[in-house]
Structure formats: C-alpha cells, structure tokens
Amino acid sequence: MIRRFIALAALALAAAAPAAHAQRVKDLGGFQGIRTNQLTGYGIVVGLPGTGDDNLEYTVQSMKGVASRFGLQLPQGVAPGLKNAAVVMITAELPPFAKPGQKLDITVSSMGKAKSLRGGTLILTPLQGADGQIYAMAQGNLAVGGLGAEGADGSKIVVNTPSSGRIPEGATVERAVDTGFDRSPFLTFNLARADFTTAQRVQDAINLRFGTGRARAIDGVSIAIQAPEGRDVRAELMSEVENLTVEAAEAPAKVIVNARTGTVVINSAVRVSPAAVTHGKLTVRIDENQRVSQPAPFSKGETRTEQHSTLGVEEEKRPMFLMAPGPKLSDVVKAVNAIGASPADLVAILEALKEAGALKAELIVL
C-alpha cells in the first residue's frame, strides 16, 4: 500500500512539473484587441531662452491661435519674432484599458528651426488617435537630455538631441478605448511568431484545462476560445489561459551572417549532413632590396644601384576534417574552431556548405 502511494505521488509530481523549456502562454503572444494605441498632437512650446523658431510662418499662426483662446488679437501686419517659442509634435502610447484620469508619458519633438527645447513649457494640447478622436490632453514642463551651444564665430557643440524632450506623466487620459473583448462570442489569442505546432500545443493546453472543444487553432497564429458572458468571468478566463505553460516548438533552422561586422549566429536547430571541409591560407611575399655595385679601383667605372627581388609563397597547412551525420550546434562550432577560422572564414565555410547542400538551415546574409 505504501509503495503504491509513493508511486502515485511521484506520478502526480511529474504531471504537475512543467515540461523542459516550457513557457507561459502570455510570453508567446497576446489576446486580439488588447493592445496599445498611438496618439499624436500638434502644439507649441513657450519659454525658450532664445532658441525657438523665430519668425517661421506656421509658428506665428500657432501663436495667434493660442492667443485667440484668451480673446487676444494681434494687429494686422504685425509679425512678432518668436525666438522663445517653437512648434512641436507630441507622441504618446495609450495602453489597453486606460481609464480617464490616468497619466501618460509623452515625447515632444521640434518641427521647425528651434535649436533647443530646454527650459520650455508645452501649452495645453489635445492628443488624437488614428480615428481623429481626442483621447488625452497634454501639458507640462519639458525634460531635455541634450544641450547645444554656439559661438559668435559660428562654432558650435551639440550633445545628444536638444530639439526633443519628454514630459513624464505629461498627459491625462480623457477617453477610454473600447476593446470589445466582452461582446464577441470568441476570444482570439494571437501568437507573436507564426508556428502551427505551437498553435496546436496552445489549443491542446487550453482544452486540457477547460474541456475538449473549448479552443480551436484557426491557423499558425490565432487560437479561438469560446468565451462565457460577463466581463469579470472573461477576465478570469483570460488570466488562467495566460498562465498555462506550453512547450513552444523549436524555431526553424537559421544561420544569420552580418557580413559587415563579421557576426555569425547559429540557432540550435541547425544540422549538417556528412561533409569534408578544409580551409587553407595562401600567402605570397615579395621583398625588394637595393644593392650597390662599386667599380674596381682606377677602372674608371661608375657606381650603380641594382634592384634585387625575393619572391616566396607560404601556404598554411590545415588538415581536412569530416563532419559526422547530423551534428548539432556545438559540434559545428567545435569543428570550425578546430581549423582556427576567423569570422570571415566562417562565413565562407557556411556559404560553401550551403551550396553543397550539406547545411540544413536557411542562410541569411545581412
């Protein structure tokens, strides 16, 4: 009886333990519709220490628009010099389920001739989504990491990018984005990288947890999950699905070669068929020396200079080595290191193996 209990306990622990290299479902992708949204806005920064746009036409128009909000009208024909102001573009990301009143970080970048935005203040600016609706309002003092200085003789120095800055929590959410996850009869989980094997394994893991037929792999990316009614019930279901563990399929065999830097990356799926490889180096050396020829005494001869050339050929002897059938990544690296190949030599060897049909991987040269 005790032995049987121990055996059952061991089986239970083995079933509960995650598989080797298992990953959480949430690390493989995300639910459709649960995403960030980009926001943009056009505004004006004031309070600059003479580093603004000066008299750019659209800067003047923008300042007139700001002044008109407060009932101020500039006289006709007056073009103020606005060295202390600059027109800017504001960008931000609205996270999923963001609610009115929450804060967003924003990035402010100059559009005109402003040399620096350091010390500037962004005037209240609406931020719009791709649908043209206003989702946030931005305003605040800029934090600029760069700086610039210019001398009277035209010399100047610039550190980082002073024409761009950030305002932490500089925008306030005014409208939430409707994700629609509580209305559709299905929840769709999308993998970050298309793979039919991984999609099938995610489907099987969900069906094992919630019952057969609950999930269905539509293609190599999407898995449709039957969802119950109610936002709270769906939120609970999505939480449980995200925390399921799945052993992702092995990535396709690839060799990435950066010819400019000599960087070579080989993933663990690369295999090589039996092949014999040798890689030698031939060096031709030419030495030029000058010899002086002196005539015999009283021979009325002339001193002359003669060229003397020495030619030599050196060939580095490297034995041929044999790659066994189906070696793994470590075997390929050891074999190439055995002949002392440099990154450039390794690229040549891999290309030759690919041409010979021995390299079972996609070779990508950047």
N, C-alpha and C positions, 0 to 999 in steps of 0.2 A: 504493500500500500504506500509506504514511504517513497519507494523508488518511483512508483507511478506518479506521485505528487511532484517529485523533483523533475521528472521528465516533462510533465505538463507545464510546470513553472518555466523550464528552460525554453519550451516552445513559445510560451506567451511572451517572454522577454525577447526572443528572436523576432517575433512578429511585431512587437512594439518598437524595436530599434529601427531607426531609419536606415535605408539602404545606403551603400557606399556612394559617395558623390551625390547624394540626394539634395535637392534644392526645394525651397519653398515655392509654391505656385506664384506668390506675389513677386518673386525675384525673376520670374520668367516672362512677365508681361503685365497687363492691366485690363480692367473692365472697360468696355466701349462706352464712350461718353464721359468717363471720369478723367478729365484732362485739364491742363491749364489753357488759358486763353490770353492772347496777346492784346495789349492795349496801347494806343498811341495818342499823342496830343501835340498841339502846336501852341506855344506860349512865348512869354517874354521874361527875360531875367533883367533885373534892375540892380542898382547899387554897385556897379563895377567901377574900379579905380582907373577910369580912362582906357580900358581895354576892350570896349564894346565895338559895335558895328559902325559907329559914327553916323553917316547920313545915307545909309542904304535905304532905298525907297520902301521896301516892304517892312523895314524896321520902323520907319516913320508912320506907315499905315497902321502897324500893330499898336504903336503907342497912342495914336489917335483913337483907335478902337478901345483901348484900356481907359483912356481919359473920358471917352464918351459915356462909359458906365456911370461915372460920377457927375455927369452933366457939364463937363468941361469941353469947350470947343476952341480949337486953335484958329487964329485968324487966317483968312485966305492968303496964300502966297508965302506963308511962314514955313520954313523947313528947318526945324531945330536940329542942331548937331547932337546926336545921341551917343556920345562916347561912353556913357555909363550904362547903356542898355544893349541887349543882344537878343535876337530871335532864336528860339531853340526848339528842338523836337524832344518830346518826353516819351519814354517807353517803359512799360511795366508788364508783369505777368500776373494774371488773376487766377489764383489756384482754385481747384474744384471745391464746390460747396462754400465758397467765401460768402460771408453774410454782411449786410450793410453795417457800417461802423467799424469793420476790421481795417487794419492798416496794411499798406503795401510799400515796399521799397521801389524807388523809381530811379531811372537813369536819365540825365539831362545832357544833351549834346548841341553844340552850336551849329547853326545853319549858315551864318554869314561870315563876316570878316573879324569876328571877335578873337582877340589873341589869347584871352584867358577869361574863365568864368569864376575865378577865385574871388571870394567875398560877395558874390551875387545872391540875390533872393528871387525865387520863382514866384511870379504873380499867379493867383488862383486860375487854374487851367483845367478844363474838362478832359477826361481820357475816354476815348471811344473804342469800341470793339469793331470787328470786321463787318458787323451788321449796321454800323453807323450809330448805334445807341450809346449813350453815356453810362458808363459803369463805375467811374470813380472821379474824384476831384483831387487835384494835386496842388501843393503849395509848400514853400519852406525854404530854408537856407541851404545852399549847396556845400557839399564837402568835396573839394577838388584835390586830387592827389598829385597833380603835376604843377609845374611853375615855369614861367618864362621871363626873361629879362633881355632888354635891348639897349645898346649904347648909342650915343649920338653919331658915331661914325658908321653905323649900320650893322655892327657886330651884334650877335645875339646868341643866347643859350636857351635851350628848351629841355626840360626834364619831364619825362612821361608825356601825358596829354592834358595840358591845362584847359583845353577847349571842351572838356567833357567832365562831368561830375555826377555824384549820387546824392540822394536825399533819403536817408533811412526813415522808413515809415512816413514818407512824404505824401502819400495819397490815402484817401479814405474811400472805402467801397460804398457806393450809393445804390447798387442794384446787384442782386444775385443772378447767376446764370442757371437756367433750368436745365438740368442734366437729363430729365425724363426717365431716369432709371426705375422709377416706381410705377410706371404706366405700361411698359412693354411686357408682354407675356413671357419674354425670354430675357435673360441676362447673357450678354456675349462677352466672353473672355478672349482677348487677343494676345497671342504670343509676340514678344519683341522680335524674334527671329523665326522665320518660317521653317517648320520641320514637321512632317507628317507623323513621324514616330513620337516626338514629344507631345504633339496634339493628342494622339491616341492614348498616351500614358496619362495625360491630364484628364481626359474623358474617363478612363478606367478608374482613376483615383477618386473622382467625384462620384461615380456610380457606386463604387465600393462603400463610400461613406454615407451617401444619401439614398441609395437604392438604384436598382437597374433601370435604365431608360431615362434617368434624370438629366444626364448630359449627353450631347451628341457633337462629335467633331465634324464641322462643316467643311473645312479644308485644312491646309497645313498651318493656318494661323488662328482661326476662330473656333471656339467651342461654345455652343449654345446650351444654356442651362435653364430648365424650367423653373420659373420663379413664383413663389407664393404672393398673395396680395398683402399689401401693407408695407410702409417704408421701414418700420422697425424690424419686421421679420426678414425683409430682404437684406437689410444691413447686417443682421446676424448671419444670414446665409453667406453673404459675400466675405465676411470675416473668417468664417470657417473654411471656405474654399481657398482663400489666400494663404492660410496657414497649413494646408495639406502639403506633404512632401512628395516629390516626384523625382525620379532619376532621369534627368534630361538625356536625350540621345547624343551620341558623340558627334562632334562637328565634322563636316566634310573635310577630307584631307586637303590641306593647302600649304604652300610654301610661299611666303611673302618676301620679296627681294627688293630692297631700296638700293638701286644702282648708284645713287649719288653719295650716300653715306656708307655704303658697304654693309648695311644692316640686313641680316637674314633671320627670319622667324619661321620655324617649322613646328606645326602642331603635332599632337601625339597620335593622330590618325594616319600619318604618312607612312607608307610602306614602300619597299624597294624590291623589285624582282632580282633574281640572281644576275650579277653583273661584275665584270672585271674592270677595275679603274686604275689608271696610272696617270700621274701628273708631274711632268718634269719641267726643268727650267734651263733654258739655253742662254748663255751669256757670251757675247763677242766683245773682246777687249782689244783696243788699238792704242799703242803707246808711241808717241812721236818724240824723238830725241835729235838734237843737233850735234854734229861732230865738226871739229875744226881741223883742217888739213894744213900743216905747216910745210913749206918747201925746204929742201936741204940748204945748208949754208953756202953762200956765194953761187947759188944756182940760178939767180935772177928769176925765181919763181914767185908766185903770188899766194897769199894766204886765202883760203876759201872755206866756206861753211857748207857742210853736206847734211842733208836730211837722212835720218835713219828711223825706219818704222818697224815696230814689232807687233805682229798680229797673233792673237791667241783665242781659242774657243774653249769655254768651260761649260760642261753640261752636268748639272746636278743629277746624281743617280738616285732615283727613288723607285723602290720595288713596286710591282703591281700587286694590288690586294683584291680579294674576292669578297663581294657582299653575299652573304647567305640568303636563302629564300625568305622573304617577308620580314626583314629586320624592322625593329621599332625605332622610335626617335633616338633613344640613347645609343643604339647600335650604329645608326647613320652618323651621329656626331662623333663617336669614337673612331669610326673608320676614316672620316675626313680629317680628324685631328692627327691620325696616325701618320699621314704624309705631310703634316705641317702646313696645311693650306691656309692662306690668308683669306679674308672676306672676299676679295676679288676672285681668288682662285676657286673658292667655294661656289660662287655664282656660276663660273664657267663649268664646274663639275655638275652642278644641278641641272643646268641647261642641257648639257650633253646627255645626262641620264634621262631627261625628259624626251629628248629627240630620239633616244634609243628605245624608248618605250618601257624603260625599267623603273622610272619614278611614277608611282601610283598616287598622284596628287595633282591638284591644279597649281600651276606655277604662275604667280602674279608678280610682274616686274613693275615697280613704281617709277 
